[in-house]
């Protein structure tokens, strides 16, 4: 699917696998490799990058609508289903199956954050989402890029004020953790 493109404007992209943010300048030649989860995986002369769907116009693609169409729960808490839906939009740049169906998400917790002493009176409650993920192999270098993508997508859910995505190796991942849908996409069944 690799398509050659030229950036029409400067954009901020996430370097793969480090997860570092870098500016790619207008006029940079890129090869578009993957368009899953509302983001684009591209290759430049400087390496691989993930471009946010909001910058799709810079590479001649449709701009992804990142709004999360859901209401908060009572008390302003984020809807857990919306968080899971966002996690299903996160892909390993090398595998065409989302991290939920790959079985890489181990836990997702939502907790109310105690307001700071200097908090604005009558401010809505704040909530933090903590997610534990793993990778398909301990040597996989994509962890920082995947974690950064997951965090940015979680922060789009109404009611989420903060997000943390940590990588764990316990228990070790294996193919039996892949969902039936994921196995079908990978041709394992």
N, C-alpha and C positions, 0 to 999 in steps of 0.2 A: 504494500500500500504506500510505500515511501514516495512522497510528492515533494518536489523542490519548490520552495517559496522564498520570498524576500520580505523581510519585516518592513512595514510601511511607516512605523513609528517606533520610538523607544518603548520598551516594556521591561517590567521586572519579572524575572523568571526564577524558578527554583532549580538549582543545579542538582543533577542526579549523579551519584548517590548521596552526596554530602548533605543536601537539604539547605545549603546556603542560598541566600537571595543575591541575584546579580542583575545588573542592567544589561539588556541586549539592545544594541543601537539600531536605529533605523538603517535599512540597507543591508543588514546582516542576512546572509544566505542561510536558510534552514532546510532540513528535510523533515517533513511531517511523517511520523511513524505510527502514532496511535492516538485515537480520539475517543477515549472512554471516560465516563464519570464526569463529564463537563469540563475536562481539561485536555491539554494536548501534550504529547511527548514528542519532542523535536531534537534533532541532532544538528549541531553547528560544527565549525572547524575547531571549536574550543571544548566540545563534549556534548553530553546529553542534558536536556533541560525539560522541565515541566512548565507549561504556560497555562495560566488560569483561563478558564472559559470566557471571562469578562474581557480578555484581550484577543479573542478570536478574530476580530476585525483586522488586527495588525498582521495576520497571516492569511487573510482572505477567507476565513471561515465565519460561520454564524456565531454571534455572541450568545453565550449560554445564559439563561435566566437562572440566577443563583438564589433568587428569593425562595424561602421555605414557606410554603403555604399551609400553615397550621397555627392554631391558637395555643396559647400557654394554658396550663392546667390551673386549677384553683390556687390562688396565692402567687400567681406569676411563674410557677415552676415550668420548666421546659417539658414538652411532651416526649417521653422516651421513644415512642415509635418514630417520631421525626428524627431523633438522633440516630437510631438504627438505619433509617432511610438514607441519611447523610453518609453514614459509614459504608453503605452499599454503593456509594458513588466514588469510593476510593479504590484505586487499582495499583497493583505493582506495575511499574512501567514495562515490565517484561512478560507479564502474564495477563491474558484477557479475561480474568475473572476477578470480581471484587473481593476485598479482604474479608467480608463477612462470609460469603460463600466458600472462600478458601479455608475457612476455619481459623483465621489468624486473630480474630478478636476474642479474647478470653473473658474480659469483664467490661462492664460499662456501668458506672455509678454516678448518681446525681446527688449533690449535697448542697444544702443552703449555706451560704457564706454569712458569717456573723458580720454585721455592719461595723465599720471602723468608727472610732470615737468622733472623728471629724466628718462623718457621713452627712449627706444632705438630709434634713428632716423630711419625712414622708416620701423618700425615694423608694422605688419598687424594690422588692427583695432581690438579692443576687444569688445566682446558682452557678456552681462549678461542676463540670463533667470530667470525670477521670476514667480513662480507658486504658486497659492493658492489652497489648497486642504482642504477637510473636511474628517470626518470619519463617519462611520455608526451610531455611538452613542457617546455622550460626554464622557462616561466612558471608551471608547475603549482605551486600553493601547498600541495599536500597532502604534500609530501616529509617534513616533520618528523613529522606524524601517522603516516604509513606507516612511517617508520623506527622510531619509538617502538613501534608495534604489533609490528613484526617482532622487535625486540630483546626485548620482553617475552615473546613466544612462544618464541623460541630459548632463553631462560633457563629455560624449563620442562623442557627436555630433560635427562634424567639424565646427569650427567658434565660439563655446561656450567657453568663458574664465572663466566665473563664473556662479554659479547657486544658487538660494535661493528657498527653498520650505517651505512655512509657512502654518500652520494649522489655519483654521478659522471655526467658528461655525455659521456664517451668510451667507446665509440663512441656517436653519437647513436642514440636509439631510433627504430625505424620499424615499421610494421604487419607486415612480414614476420617479425618476431621473435615474434609471437603463435603459440602452439601451435595444432595443429588443433582441439583441444578448445575452446580459447579463442575461435578464429574461429567455431566452431559456436555458442557461447553468444552471441556478439555478432552473429550473423547475417551474417558475412562470407563464408561458404561454404554 
